[in-house]
Amino acid sequence: MYIHQISVFVENKPGNIANFTNFLAEHKIDMRAFQIADSSDFGIIRIIVDDPFNTLTLLRDNNWICNLAHVIGVKLPDEPGSMAKAMNVIASNGYSVDYVMLSARGTDDALMVFRVKDEDTDKVAALLVRSG
């Protein structure tokens, strides 16, 4: 399945993650997944939310630097080895994964969200469907 993910660029300084998550809480935005990639000067917060288009507009209207990306979401059993099986299918077919985040919300399943090159997104999604 395709998922809309928001990436938010933030300066790497004390309190910025709290400011960001407080902003989401104040606007009653429900996060489904959250990941941070950082460097010494800035970070990229990647989030999956319940209403990505309205959230993106709200963030931009409040001067957050952000963009929307299409990523792939795969429902996996929440058990050891599930992610490895999916990654092996992708790797054995010659595709590279840019990044991955996992989300498990109190069910027997986990959601693996990952990004590949834009031109490979449809091919990789179809490959995973064919592979079960």
C-alpha positions as CSV (number, residue, x, y, z in Angstrom):
1,M,0.0,0.0,0.0
2,Y,1.1,3.5,-0.7
3,I,1.4,5.9,2.3
4,H,1.9,9.7,2.4
5,Q,4.7,10.6,4.7
6,I,5.6,14.0,5.9
7,S,9.3,15.0,6.4
8,V,9.9,18.0,8.6
9,F,13.3,19.7,8.7
10,V,14.3,21.1,12.1
11,E,17.4,22.7,13.6
12,N,19.2,20.3,15.9
13,K,18.9,22.2,19.2
14,P,17.3,21.6,22.6
15,G,13.6,21.7,22.7
16,N,12.8,21.5,19.0
17,I,11.4,18.0,19.2
18,A,9.3,19.0,22.1
19,N,8.1,22.1,20.2
20,F,7.2,19.9,17.2
21,T,5.3,17.3,19.1
22,N,3.6,19.9,21.2
23,F,2.4,21.6,18.0
24,L,1.0,18.3,16.7
25,A,-0.7,17.6,20.1
26,E,-2.2,21.1,20.2
27,H,-3.7,20.6,16.7
28,K,-4.9,17.1,17.6
29,I,-2.8,15.4,14.9
30,D,-2.6,11.6,15.4
31,M,0.8,10.2,14.6
32,R,0.9,6.6,13.4
33,A,4.7,6.5,13.0
34,F,7.6,8.7,13.9
35,Q,11.3,8.7,13.1
36,I,14.2,11.1,13.4
37,A,17.3,11.2,11.3
38,D,19.8,13.8,12.5
39,S,23.1,15.4,11.9
40,S,25.0,17.9,14.0
41,D,23.1,20.9,12.6
42,F,19.7,19.7,11.6
43,G,17.3,16.8,11.8
44,I,14.6,15.3,9.6
45,I,11.5,14.2,11.4
46,R,9.5,11.7,9.3
47,I,5.9,11.1,10.4
48,I,2.9,9.2,9.2
49,V,-0.3,10.9,10.4
50,D,-4.1,10.3,10.2
51,D,-4.6,13.3,7.8
52,P,-1.4,14.0,5.8
53,F,-2.7,16.7,3.5
54,N,-4.3,18.9,6.1
55,T,-1.3,18.3,8.4
56,L,1.1,19.4,5.6
57,T,-0.9,22.6,5.0
58,L,-1.0,23.3,8.7
59,L,2.7,22.8,9.2
60,R,3.5,25.0,6.2
61,D,1.1,27.7,7.3
62,N,3.0,27.8,10.6
63,N,6.5,28.0,9.0
64,W,7.6,24.5,9.4
65,I,9.8,23.4,6.5
66,C,8.3,20.2,5.2
67,N,7.4,18.1,2.2
68,L,5.3,15.1,1.3
69,A,6.7,11.8,0.0
70,H,5.1,8.6,-1.2
71,V,6.4,5.6,0.7
72,I,5.4,1.9,0.8
73,G,3.7,0.4,3.8
74,V,3.7,-3.4,4.3
75,K,1.7,-5.1,7.0
76,L,3.8,-7.8,8.7
77,P,3.2,-10.3,11.5
78,D,4.7,-8.8,14.7
79,E,7.2,-11.7,15.1
80,P,10.9,-12.3,14.6
81,G,12.0,-12.6,11.0
82,S,9.1,-10.8,9.3
83,M,11.0,-7.8,8.3
84,A,14.0,-10.0,7.2
85,K,11.7,-11.8,4.8
86,A,10.4,-8.6,3.2
87,M,13.9,-7.2,3.0
88,N,15.2,-10.4,1.4
89,V,12.5,-10.2,-1.4
90,I,13.5,-6.6,-2.1
91,A,17.3,-7.2,-2.0
92,S,17.2,-10.4,-4.1
93,N,15.4,-8.5,-6.8
94,G,18.2,-5.8,-6.9
95,Y,16.4,-2.9,-5.2
96,S,17.9,-0.7,-2.5
97,V,15.9,0.7,0.4
98,D,16.6,4.3,1.4
99,Y,15.2,4.1,4.9
100,V,12.7,2.1,7.0
101,M,10.5,2.8,10.0
102,L,8.3,0.3,11.9
103,S,5.1,0.9,13.7
104,A,3.2,-1.5,16.0
105,R,0.1,-0.2,17.7
106,G,-1.0,-3.0,20.1
107,T,-2.0,-5.5,17.5
108,D,-0.6,-8.8,16.2
109,D,0.7,-7.0,13.1
110,A,3.4,-4.3,12.5
111,L,3.5,-1.8,9.7
112,M,6.8,-1.5,8.0
113,V,7.1,1.8,6.1
114,F,10.0,2.3,3.7
115,R,11.2,4.3,0.8
116,V,12.9,3.3,-2.4
117,K,13.9,5.4,-5.3
118,D,10.8,7.1,-6.8
119,E,11.2,5.3,-10.1
120,D,11.2,1.9,-8.2
121,T,8.2,2.5,-6.0
122,D,5.6,0.9,-8.2
123,K,7.9,-2.1,-9.1
124,V,8.8,-2.8,-5.5
125,A,5.1,-2.5,-4.3
126,A,4.0,-5.0,-7.0
127,L,6.9,-7.3,-6.2
128,L,5.9,-7.5,-2.5
129,V,2.2,-8.1,-3.5
130,R,3.3,-11.0,-5.7
131,S,5.5,-12.4,-3.0
132,G,2.7,-12.4,-0.5
